[in-house]
Amino acid sequence: MAPGSAAPIDVRLRRTAEADLDFVLALEHHPDQLPFIGQWTRDEHRDAIAREDREHWIIERASDGMSLGYLISYDVRAAGYGIYIKRIALAEKSRGVGRAALRAFIDQRAYAAVGFVDVPLTPAERADITATVDPFPPECLVMRIAR
């Protein structure tokens, strides 16, 4: 690492939930964001979360789950345009979080491209699988091949 440079940040992405929308809206409507991104209503974010052709992600610090930002993408492959990053908003800029989040997003897209999908687990299911199969950390995804 070069002198004076910050340590790389380890982030993970998780699907945005209704409970995250206060964070999303506060970040999006912060005066620092106004020149760079559009401001949506809560209902517009809910719509993006619910749609099959949209992905709405919370960007978290992997070590402690602290919310650092969010990312919205559109799947426009059917129209021949691939995956479109609609918005990435970060609480702190110029610290490498956006680059790390985009790398995590691309990694997840690679799994999806070969047919994997996330398996949402309740806390009890996650405890069971980590006890039965492998004691993996909470930032690891459980995936299966889509049928």
C-alpha positions as CSV (number, residue, x, y, z in Angstrom):
1,M,0.0,0.0,0.0
2,A,1.3,3.4,-0.9
3,P,2.2,5.8,1.9
4,G,-0.8,7.9,2.9
5,S,-3.3,5.7,1.1
6,A,-6.3,4.3,3.0
7,A,-6.6,0.5,3.6
8,P,-9.0,-1.0,1.1
9,I,-12.6,-1.3,2.4
10,D,-14.4,-4.6,2.4
11,V,-18.0,-4.2,1.5
12,R,-20.9,-6.5,0.9
13,L,-24.3,-5.9,-0.8
14,R,-27.6,-7.0,0.6
15,R,-31.0,-6.5,-0.8
16,T,-32.7,-3.3,0.4
17,A,-35.6,-3.9,2.8
18,E,-38.5,-1.7,3.8
19,A,-36.6,-1.0,7.1
20,D,-33.7,0.5,5.1
21,L,-35.8,3.2,3.3
22,D,-35.3,5.8,6.0
23,F,-31.5,5.5,5.5
24,V,-31.9,5.5,1.7
25,L,-34.1,8.6,1.7
26,A,-32.0,10.5,4.2
27,L,-28.8,9.8,2.1
28,E,-30.5,10.5,-1.2
29,H,-32.0,13.8,0.0
30,H,-28.8,15.0,1.7
31,P,-27.7,18.4,0.2
32,D,-24.3,16.8,-0.8
33,Q,-26.2,14.4,-3.1
34,L,-28.6,16.9,-4.8
35,P,-26.2,17.9,-7.7
36,F,-25.4,14.3,-8.5
37,I,-28.5,12.1,-8.2
38,G,-32.3,12.3,-8.6
39,Q,-34.5,12.2,-5.5
40,W,-37.1,9.6,-5.4
41,T,-40.1,9.1,-3.2
42,R,-40.4,6.2,-0.8
43,D,-42.9,4.7,-3.2
44,E,-40.5,4.9,-6.1
45,H,-37.9,3.0,-4.0
46,R,-40.5,0.5,-3.0
47,D,-41.3,0.0,-6.7
48,A,-37.7,-0.6,-7.5
49,I,-37.3,-3.1,-4.7
50,A,-40.4,-5.0,-5.8
51,R,-39.8,-5.1,-9.6
52,E,-38.2,-8.2,-11.2
53,D,-36.1,-6.1,-13.6
54,R,-34.7,-3.9,-10.8
55,E,-32.2,-4.5,-8.1
56,H,-31.9,-2.3,-5.0
57,W,-28.9,-3.0,-2.7
58,I,-27.7,-1.6,0.5
59,I,-23.9,-1.3,0.6
60,E,-22.5,-2.4,4.0
61,R,-19.1,-2.5,5.6
62,A,-18.5,-6.3,5.8
63,S,-16.9,-6.2,9.2
64,D,-19.8,-4.7,11.1
65,G,-22.8,-4.3,8.7
66,M,-22.8,-0.5,8.9
67,S,-24.8,1.0,6.0
68,L,-22.5,3.0,3.7
69,G,-24.7,3.6,0.8
70,Y,-27.0,2.0,-1.8
71,L,-27.0,0.9,-5.4
72,I,-29.8,0.6,-7.8
73,S,-29.5,-1.3,-11.1
74,Y,-31.9,-2.1,-14.0
75,D,-31.7,-5.3,-15.9
76,V,-32.3,-4.2,-19.5
77,R,-30.7,-7.2,-21.2
78,A,-34.1,-8.0,-23.0
79,A,-33.7,-4.6,-24.8
80,G,-30.1,-5.4,-25.6
81,Y,-28.5,-3.0,-23.1
82,G,-27.2,-5.3,-20.4
83,I,-27.2,-4.2,-16.8
84,Y,-27.6,-0.5,-16.1
85,I,-26.4,1.1,-12.9
86,K,-29.2,3.7,-12.2
87,R,-27.7,5.1,-9.0
88,I,-25.0,4.6,-6.5
89,A,-25.1,6.9,-3.4
90,L,-22.5,6.9,-0.7
91,A,-22.4,8.5,2.7
92,E,-18.7,9.2,2.4
93,K,-17.1,9.8,-1.0
94,S,-13.5,9.3,-2.3
95,R,-12.8,6.5,0.1
96,G,-13.0,3.5,-2.3
97,V,-16.5,2.4,-1.1
98,G,-18.1,2.9,-4.5
99,R,-15.3,0.9,-6.3
100,A,-15.6,-1.9,-3.8
101,A,-19.4,-1.9,-4.1
102,L,-19.2,-2.1,-7.9
103,R,-16.7,-5.0,-7.6
104,A,-19.1,-6.8,-5.3
105,F,-22.0,-6.1,-7.7
106,I,-20.1,-7.5,-10.6
107,D,-19.1,-10.6,-8.6
108,Q,-22.8,-11.2,-7.8
109,R,-23.8,-10.7,-11.4
110,A,-21.2,-13.3,-12.5
111,Y,-23.0,-15.9,-10.2
112,A,-26.3,-14.9,-11.6
113,A,-25.1,-15.2,-15.2
114,V,-24.5,-18.9,-14.7
115,G,-27.8,-19.5,-12.9
116,F,-27.3,-18.9,-9.2
117,V,-29.9,-17.0,-7.1
118,D,-29.7,-15.9,-3.5
119,V,-31.5,-18.1,-0.9
120,P,-33.0,-15.8,1.7
121,L,-32.6,-17.4,5.1
122,T,-34.3,-16.6,8.4
123,P,-31.9,-16.3,11.4
124,A,-32.9,-19.8,12.5
125,E,-32.2,-21.2,9.0
126,R,-28.8,-19.5,8.9
127,A,-27.9,-20.9,12.3
128,D,-29.0,-24.4,11.3
129,I,-27.0,-24.4,8.0
130,T,-23.9,-23.0,9.6
131,A,-24.1,-25.7,12.4
132,T,-24.9,-28.5,9.9
133,V,-22.9,-27.6,6.9
134,D,-20.2,-25.1,7.5
135,P,-19.6,-22.2,10.0
136,F,-19.5,-19.4,7.4
137,P,-19.6,-15.7,8.4
138,P,-22.9,-13.7,8.1
139,E,-21.6,-11.8,5.1
140,C,-21.5,-15.0,3.0
141,L,-24.5,-15.5,0.7
142,V,-26.3,-18.8,0.4
143,M,-27.0,-19.5,-3.3
144,R,-28.6,-22.2,-5.4
145,I,-29.1,-22.8,-9.1
146,A,-32.4,-21.3,-10.2
147,R,-34.8,-23.9,-11.6
